[in-house]
Amino acid sequence: ALKLLNRSACHKQLSNFNAVIDDTSYVLEEQPENPKALIRRAQAFEACERYRLALQDVRTALGLGISVIGQQNYGLCTSMQGRLERAIKIDRAQS
């Protein structure tokens, strides 16, 4: 799982977001509450404009609590949540 998380970080740096989603999804099958995998996959989903899936991962990460995901990641997820909710609202209005 650690190798896949590290590889997903490399894919993210290369903007290969579908590979990030693949690697982190595999990690999450084995470790469904892995905060790094959840957050990294949420960021990749957002980059691919798959906002609802990104929001689902962000909410799961936030549900783990600040003591598990850390203060910095909690702040990141909180700002992502607001941004994703706005993007979903805009998508709905345009549909």
Phi, psi and omega per residue, in radians:
A1 nan -0.676 -3.127
L2 -1.117 -0.702 3.121
K3 -1.084 -0.722 3.132
L4 -1.170 -0.655 3.094
L5 -1.120 -0.740 3.110
N6 -1.139 -0.724 3.114
R7 -1.138 -0.647 3.122
S8 -1.123 -0.587 3.078
A9 -1.128 -0.686 3.087
C10 -1.134 -0.797 3.108
H11 -1.029 -0.681 -3.142
K12 -1.100 -0.745 3.126
Q13 -1.081 -0.516 3.139
L14 -1.600 0.098 -3.103
S15 1.025 0.547 3.079
N16 -1.670 1.284 -2.935
F17 -1.223 -0.541 3.097
N18 -1.142 -0.619 3.080
A19 -1.215 -0.613 3.055
V20 -1.057 -0.818 -3.139
I21 -1.059 -0.763 3.141
D22 -1.074 -0.881 -3.086
D23 -1.133 -0.793 -3.105
T24 -1.224 -0.575 3.090
S25 -1.106 -0.691 3.099
Y26 -1.113 -0.770 3.103
V27 -1.043 -0.753 -3.092
L28 -1.210 -0.406 3.027
E29 -1.114 -0.660 -3.125
E30 -1.512 -0.618 -3.066
Q31 -2.337 1.394 -2.997
P32 -1.093 -0.274 -3.134
E33 -1.960 0.470 3.122
N34 -1.320 1.922 -3.037
P35 -1.094 -0.691 -3.138
K36 -1.097 -0.747 -3.141
A37 -1.151 -0.752 3.135
L38 -1.065 -0.822 -3.080
I39 -1.217 -0.752 -3.136
R40 -1.122 -0.713 3.118
R41 -1.172 -0.666 3.093
A42 -1.056 -0.743 3.121
Q43 -1.119 -0.671 3.114
A44 -1.200 -0.750 3.076
F45 -1.026 -0.754 3.130
E46 -1.078 -0.749 -3.138
A47 -1.101 -0.506 3.111
C48 -1.596 0.156 -3.135
E49 1.044 0.575 3.047
R50 -1.793 1.219 -2.919
Y51 -1.137 -0.674 -3.100
R52 -1.149 -0.715 3.103
L53 -1.173 -0.683 3.091
A54 -1.068 -0.788 -3.129
L55 -1.097 -0.671 3.115
Q56 -1.061 -0.779 3.127
D57 -1.171 -0.686 3.129
V58 -1.096 -0.777 3.137
R59 -1.139 -0.643 3.082
T60 -1.111 -0.775 3.124
A61 -1.091 -0.796 3.119
L62 -1.079 -0.609 3.121
G63 -1.141 -0.362 3.098
L64 -1.243 -0.416 3.092
G65 1.689 2.704 -3.089
I66 -1.123 -0.537 -3.132
S67 -1.205 -0.425 3.134
V68 -1.582 -0.810 -3.040
I69 -1.601 -0.245 3.114
G70 1.570 2.704 -3.068
Q71 -1.114 -0.757 -3.109
Q72 -1.113 -0.802 3.120
N73 -1.176 -0.584 3.104
Y74 -1.108 -0.769 3.088
G75 -1.108 -0.732 3.099
L76 -1.046 -0.818 -3.117
C77 -1.149 -0.651 3.115
T78 -1.101 -0.772 3.124
S79 -1.214 -0.644 3.080
M80 -1.095 -0.711 -3.121
Q81 -1.023 -0.825 3.129
G82 -1.101 -0.756 -3.136
R83 -1.122 -0.735 -3.124
L84 -1.204 -0.687 3.098
E85 -1.086 -0.683 3.080
R86 -1.148 -0.734 -3.137
A87 -1.113 -0.689 3.118
I88 -1.155 -0.705 3.115
K89 -1.074 -0.757 3.126
I90 -1.118 -0.763 3.103
D91 -1.020 -0.753 3.132
R92 -1.092 -0.738 -3.109
A93 -1.148 -0.546 -3.110
Q94 -1.477 -0.229 -3.104
S95 -1.392 nan nan
